[in-house]
Amino acid sequence: MPPNHTCSWKERYLNLTAEVRQLKAEIVSQERRNSSDRVDVGVNVSSDDNCDLGVEGLTIVMHLKGKDDLIINTDLTQASSDT
């Protein structure tokens, strides 16, 4: 391979990883906005109303015609240092 070769799958994986991190940040942000410290007067909110889906990872399988399958695994439980 030439030294300036860029793998399109690697670029797609990195883009997907960045998108997953962004979505995770949006979920955390939404959870903070919905926290009980911003409850309107007269609104009964229980701490049991947690909307946590419990998603710990994401696996994407791409079946490519005439080529090997591409499998991307992402662990969402590890803290990201890029946030």
C-alpha positions in Angstrom: 0.0 0.0 0.0 1.2 3.5 -0.7 2.2 5.6 2.4 -0.6 8.1 1.8 -3.3 5.3 1.6 -6.4 6.0 3.6 -8.8 3.3 4.5 -12.4 4.3 3.9 -13.6 1.8 6.4 -11.4 3.3 9.1 -12.6 6.8 8.3 -16.2 5.6 8.4 -15.6 3.8 11.7 -14.0 7.0 13.2 -17.0 9.1 12.0 -19.4 6.6 13.5 -17.5 6.6 16.8 -17.7 10.4 16.9 -21.4 10.3 16.1 -22.0 7.7 18.9 -20.1 10.0 21.3 -22.2 12.9 20.3 -25.4 11.0 20.8 -24.2 9.8 24.2 -23.4 13.4 25.2 -26.9 14.5 24.0 -28.5 11.7 26.2 -26.5 12.9 29.2 -27.5 16.5 28.5 -31.1 15.5 28.2 -31.0 13.6 31.5 -29.5 16.6 33.2 -32.3 18.8 31.8 -34.9 16.4 33.1 -33.4 16.1 36.6 -35.6 16.8 39.6 -33.9 20.1 40.4 -35.8 21.8 37.6 -39.3 20.6 38.5 -42.1 23.2 38.1 -44.3 24.0 41.1 -47.2 21.5 41.3 -45.5 18.9 39.2 -45.0 15.5 40.9 -41.8 13.9 39.6 -40.5 10.7 41.1 -36.9 9.7 41.0 -38.1 6.3 39.7 -38.9 8.0 36.4 -35.4 7.4 35.1 -35.4 7.0 31.3 -32.1 5.1 31.2 -32.4 2.6 28.4 -29.4 0.6 29.7 -27.6 0.6 26.3 -24.1 -0.6 26.9 -22.9 -1.1 23.4 -23.7 -0.9 19.7 -22.9 -3.4 17.0 -23.3 -2.7 13.4 -23.0 -5.4 10.7 -22.8 -4.4 7.1 -23.3 -7.3 4.6 -21.4 -6.2 1.5 -22.2 -7.9 -1.8 -19.2 -9.9 -3.0 -17.0 -8.8 0.0 -16.4 -9.7 3.6 -18.9 -8.4 6.1 -17.9 -5.3 8.1 -18.6 -5.5 11.8 -18.3 -2.5 14.1 -18.5 -2.9 17.8 -18.7 0.1 20.1 -18.5 -0.1 23.9 -20.6 2.8 25.4 -19.7 1.9 29.0 -16.1 3.2 28.8 -15.6 6.9 29.6 -14.4 8.9 26.6 -11.4 11.2 26.9 -12.5 13.1 23.7 -15.6 14.9 25.1 
